[in-house]
């Protein structure tokens, strides 16, 4: 327990630094480091860590996504070209290693890398999309992952009877999932009230839209957790890594965020959650 607490405190310090540097390129650097670590953990999980070139190729595209706003490119076409080159490179790897690397392992690496970049790319893009409200919406994305997970754990311990996915994650229950969503929605409503109170630029928050966004993000965040657990079951590993003793690796901590961040980005783009 002591190890878990110390690891959690270390994680909170990193989060605090990221928040302080949110409007700078150093935030991108922190996200980039997490992306590289997460991709490496997936490479190791799918038994491809010995293929350094493949990891570097995935990592290079990861940094391309994270720092894209600072590149002198602009527009969607250069980004699409980068995605095309990345895809061609990964698929070409299967040709040159046809006899020694299962295609399924490469496919899993590709899909997980795309999920990682959807998640962290969305977190970075929030600054451009939402301006002064970006940090609050990033907290909505993180809260929809982590508060839901904590709420689901305690509600599952108290009320859990029906297994949600016994073969993938036997400890998760339907009752816990419902409780997690409710707990997260209530806590985020409180955080939103504080955000409105202490931010003179915000006139109001539409709590119906916020609750809807949190509910959808929470449900998809739990799916992200199950997807990551499914891969671990397939590859017969307990955790993706051990950079946070007692908590696992970067993928273990951010698997839900990979689904919640894009969800919040998309929904907040269409629903007027915050009024100024």
C-alpha positions as CSV (number, residue, x, y, z in Angstrom):
1,X,0.0,0.0,0.0
2,X,2.9,2.4,0.9
3,X,4.4,1.8,-2.6
4,X,1.0,2.5,-4.3
5,X,0.6,5.7,-2.3
6,X,4.1,6.9,-3.1
7,X,3.6,6.1,-6.8
8,X,0.3,7.9,-6.9
9,X,1.9,11.0,-5.3
10,X,4.6,10.9,-7.9
11,X,2.0,10.8,-10.6
12,X,0.1,13.7,-9.1
13,X,3.4,15.8,-9.1
14,X,3.8,15.1,-12.8
15,X,0.1,16.0,-13.4
16,X,0.6,19.2,-11.5
17,X,3.6,20.1,-13.6
18,X,1.7,19.4,-16.8
19,X,-1.1,21.6,-15.6
20,X,1.3,24.5,-14.9
21,X,2.9,24.1,-18.3
22,X,-0.4,23.6,-20.1
23,X,-0.1,26.6,-22.4
24,X,3.5,25.9,-23.4
25,X,5.4,23.5,-25.6
26,X,6.6,21.8,-22.5
27,X,3.1,20.3,-22.1
28,X,3.5,18.7,-25.5
29,X,6.9,17.4,-24.4
30,X,5.4,15.8,-21.3
31,X,2.6,14.2,-23.4
32,X,5.2,13.1,-26.0
33,X,7.2,11.3,-23.3
34,X,4.1,9.5,-22.1
35,X,3.2,8.6,-25.7
36,X,6.7,7.1,-26.3
37,X,6.5,5.1,-23.1
38,X,3.0,3.9,-23.9
39,X,4.0,2.7,-27.4
40,X,7.1,1.0,-26.0
41,X,4.9,-0.8,-23.4
42,X,2.6,-2.0,-26.2
43,X,5.6,-3.1,-28.3
44,X,6.8,-5.2,-25.4
45,X,3.3,-6.6,-24.7
46,X,2.9,-7.8,-28.3
47,X,6.4,-9.3,-28.3
48,X,7.9,-6.8,-30.7
49,X,10.2,-4.8,-28.5
50,X,13.3,-6.4,-30.2
51,X,12.3,-4.7,-33.5
52,X,13.7,-1.3,-32.6
53,X,13.0,0.1,-36.1
54,X,9.3,-0.6,-35.8
55,X,9.2,1.1,-32.4
56,X,11.0,4.1,-33.6
57,X,8.7,4.4,-36.6
58,X,5.6,4.3,-34.3
59,X,7.3,6.7,-31.9
60,X,8.2,9.1,-34.6
61,X,4.6,9.3,-35.8
62,X,3.6,9.7,-32.2
63,X,5.8,12.8,-31.8
64,X,4.5,14.1,-35.2
65,X,1.0,14.0,-33.9
66,X,1.8,15.5,-30.5
67,X,3.9,18.4,-31.9
68,X,1.9,18.9,-35.1
69,X,0.6,22.3,-34.1
70,X,4.2,23.6,-34.0
71,X,5.2,22.2,-37.4
72,X,5.2,24.7,-40.3
73,X,2.7,22.6,-42.2
74,X,-0.9,23.6,-41.5
75,X,-4.1,22.1,-42.7
76,X,-5.3,18.5,-42.7
77,X,-3.6,17.2,-45.8
78,X,0.0,17.1,-44.4
79,X,-1.4,15.3,-41.3
80,X,-3.2,12.8,-43.6
81,X,0.1,12.3,-45.5
82,X,1.8,11.5,-42.3
83,X,-0.8,9.0,-41.3
84,X,-0.5,7.4,-44.7
85,X,3.3,7.1,-44.4
86,X,3.0,5.6,-40.9
87,X,0.4,3.0,-42.1
88,X,2.5,2.1,-45.1
89,X,5.6,1.7,-43.0
90,X,3.9,-0.6,-40.5
91,X,2.3,-2.7,-43.2
92,X,5.6,-3.0,-45.1
93,X,7.2,-4.3,-41.9
94,X,5.0,-7.4,-42.2
95,X,6.4,-8.1,-45.7
96,X,10.0,-8.0,-44.6
97,X,9.4,-10.0,-41.4
98,X,6.8,-12.4,-42.9
99,X,8.4,-15.6,-41.5
100,X,9.3,-14.4,-37.9
101,X,6.6,-11.9,-36.9
102,X,2.9,-12.9,-36.6
103,X,0.7,-10.4,-38.6
104,X,-1.8,-10.3,-35.7
105,X,0.9,-8.9,-33.4
106,X,1.7,-6.1,-35.8
107,X,-2.0,-5.3,-36.2
108,X,-2.4,-5.1,-32.4
109,X,0.5,-2.7,-32.2
110,X,-0.9,-0.5,-35.0
111,X,-4.4,-0.4,-33.5
112,X,-3.1,0.3,-30.0
113,X,-0.7,3.1,-31.3
114,X,-3.7,4.7,-33.1
115,X,-5.7,4.6,-29.9
116,X,-2.8,6.2,-28.0
117,X,-2.5,8.9,-30.5
118,X,-6.3,9.5,-30.7
119,X,-6.3,9.9,-26.9
120,X,-3.2,12.1,-26.3
121,X,-3.6,13.9,-29.6
122,X,-7.1,15.0,-28.5
123,X,-5.7,16.1,-25.1
124,X,-3.2,18.4,-26.9
125,X,-5.7,19.6,-29.5
126,X,-8.1,20.8,-26.8
127,X,-5.9,23.9,-26.4
128,X,-6.6,24.9,-30.0
129,X,-10.3,23.9,-29.9
130,X,-11.4,25.4,-26.6
131,X,-8.9,28.2,-25.7
132,X,-9.3,29.3,-22.0
133,X,-11.7,26.4,-21.2
134,X,-9.4,23.7,-22.5
135,X,-7.9,22.9,-19.1
136,X,-11.3,22.4,-17.5
137,X,-12.4,20.1,-20.4
138,X,-9.1,18.2,-20.0
139,X,-10.0,17.6,-16.4
140,X,-13.5,16.4,-17.5
141,X,-11.7,13.9,-19.7
142,X,-9.3,12.8,-17.0
143,X,-12.1,12.7,-14.4
144,X,-14.4,10.7,-16.6
145,X,-11.6,8.1,-16.6
146,X,-10.2,8.1,-13.1
147,X,-13.2,9.2,-11.0
148,X,-15.3,6.7,-12.8
149,X,-12.8,4.0,-12.2
150,X,-12.6,4.8,-8.4
151,X,-16.4,5.1,-8.1
152,X,-16.9,1.8,-10.0
153,X,-14.4,0.1,-7.6
154,X,-16.1,1.2,-4.4
155,X,-19.7,0.7,-5.7
156,X,-18.7,-2.7,-7.1
157,X,-17.3,-3.7,-3.7
158,X,-20.6,-2.6,-2.0
159,X,-23.3,-3.6,-4.5
160,X,-21.6,-5.6,-7.3
161,X,-23.4,-8.8,-8.2
162,X,-23.5,-9.1,-12.0
163,X,-20.2,-9.5,-13.8
164,X,-19.7,-7.1,-16.7
165,X,-17.1,-9.0,-18.6
166,X,-16.0,-12.0,-16.6
167,X,-13.5,-13.4,-19.1
168,X,-11.7,-10.1,-19.7
169,X,-12.0,-8.3,-16.3
170,X,-13.7,-10.6,-13.7
171,X,-13.7,-8.0,-10.9
172,X,-15.8,-5.4,-12.8
173,X,-19.5,-5.5,-12.3
174,X,-22.6,-3.8,-13.9
175,X,-23.5,-2.3,-10.6
176,X,-20.0,-0.9,-10.2
177,X,-20.1,0.6,-13.7
178,X,-23.4,2.3,-13.1
179,X,-22.2,3.6,-9.7
180,X,-19.0,4.8,-11.3
181,X,-20.8,6.9,-13.8
182,X,-23.1,8.4,-11.2
183,X,-20.2,9.2,-8.8
184,X,-18.2,10.8,-11.6
185,X,-21.2,12.9,-12.8
186,X,-21.8,14.2,-9.3
187,X,-18.2,15.0,-8.6
188,X,-17.8,16.7,-12.0
189,X,-20.9,18.8,-11.3
190,X,-19.2,20.0,-8.1
191,X,-15.9,20.8,-9.9
192,X,-17.9,22.6,-12.6
193,X,-19.6,24.8,-10.0
194,X,-16.2,25.7,-8.5
195,X,-14.9,26.5,-12.0
196,X,-17.8,28.8,-12.7
197,X,-17.5,30.5,-9.2
198,X,-13.8,31.2,-9.5
199,X,-13.7,32.1,-13.2
200,X,-15.1,35.5,-14.0
201,X,-15.0,34.8,-17.7
202,X,-17.5,32.0,-17.4
203,X,-21.2,33.0,-17.2
204,X,-22.7,29.6,-16.8
205,X,-22.2,25.9,-17.5
206,X,-24.9,23.7,-19.0
207,X,-25.1,20.9,-16.5
208,X,-27.3,18.8,-18.7
209,X,-24.7,18.8,-21.5
210,X,-21.9,18.3,-19.0
211,X,-23.7,15.3,-17.5
212,X,-24.4,13.8,-20.9
213,X,-20.7,14.3,-21.9
214,X,-19.5,12.8,-18.7
215,X,-21.8,9.8,-18.9
216,X,-20.8,9.0,-22.5
217,X,-17.1,9.5,-21.8
218,X,-17.3,7.4,-18.6
219,X,-18.9,4.5,-20.4
220,X,-16.4,4.7,-23.3
221,X,-13.6,5.0,-20.7
222,X,-14.6,1.7,-19.1
223,X,-14.6,0.2,-22.6
224,X,-11.1,1.5,-23.1
225,X,-10.1,-0.2,-19.8
226,X,-11.6,-3.4,-21.0
227,X,-9.9,-3.2,-24.4
228,X,-6.5,-2.8,-22.7
229,X,-7.3,-5.7,-20.4
230,X,-8.3,-7.8,-23.3
231,X,-4.9,-7.3,-25.0
232,X,-3.2,-8.2,-21.7
233,X,-5.3,-11.4,-21.4
234,X,-4.4,-12.3,-25.0
235,X,-0.7,-11.8,-24.4
236,X,-0.8,-13.3,-20.8
237,X,0.6,-10.3,-19.0
238,X,-0.5,-8.7,-15.7
239,X,0.5,-5.1,-16.5
240,X,1.9,-3.2,-19.4
241,X,4.8,-1.8,-17.3
242,X,6.0,-1.0,-13.8
243,X,7.1,2.7,-14.1
244,X,4.5,3.3,-11.3
245,X,5.0,0.5,-8.8
246,X,1.7,-0.8,-7.6
247,X,-0.1,0.9,-10.5
248,X,1.6,-0.6,-13.6
249,X,2.7,1.3,-16.6
250,X,1.6,4.3,-18.6
251,X,-0.9,2.2,-20.5
252,X,-2.4,0.9,-17.3
253,X,-2.9,4.4,-16.0
254,X,-4.2,6.0,-19.3
255,X,-6.1,3.2,-21.0
256,X,-9.4,4.8,-20.2
257,X,-8.2,8.3,-21.1
258,X,-7.5,7.1,-24.6
259,X,-11.2,6.9,-25.0
260,X,-12.4,9.7,-22.8
261,X,-10.3,12.5,-24.2
262,X,-11.6,12.1,-27.8
263,X,-15.1,11.7,-26.5
264,X,-14.9,15.0,-24.6
265,X,-13.3,16.8,-27.5
266,X,-16.0,15.7,-30.0
267,X,-18.9,16.2,-27.7
268,X,-17.8,19.6,-26.3
269,X,-17.3,20.7,-30.0
270,X,-21.0,20.2,-30.7
271,X,-22.6,20.8,-27.3
272,X,-22.3,24.3,-25.8
273,X,-21.2,23.1,-22.3
274,X,-19.6,26.4,-21.3
275,X,-21.1,29.9,-21.9
276,X,-18.9,33.0,-21.7
